[in-house]
C-alpha cells in the first residue's frame, strides 16, 4: 500500500472523512452532491461546513464549482483513492 495514502488515512479520520464518505457514496450512485447535502448530513452550520470543505479542497481531495449555485462538490482522483483505501479497512 502506498505510504502516502496510509498517512492521509490517519490524518483525516474525523468529520472530514465523514464528508468524504458521503460524497463518495452519493457520487458512486451517480448523484450530484451539493453543499446543502453535506450541511444536513453533518447537522452543522454553514461556517463549519465551509471550513471542512475548504480544508478538503486545499488537500486536493474535493473540488467545488464556486461559480454556479448551488455548489456542486466532487471527489478528485486522490479523494476517491483515499476513500477506497479507508473502506478496505471496514
Secondary structure, DSSP 8 states (H G I E B T S, - for coil): --HHHHHHHHHTTTHHHHHHHHHHHHHHTT--EEHHHHHHHHT--HHHHHHHHHHHHHTTSEEE--SSSS-EEEE-HHHHHHHHHHHHT-
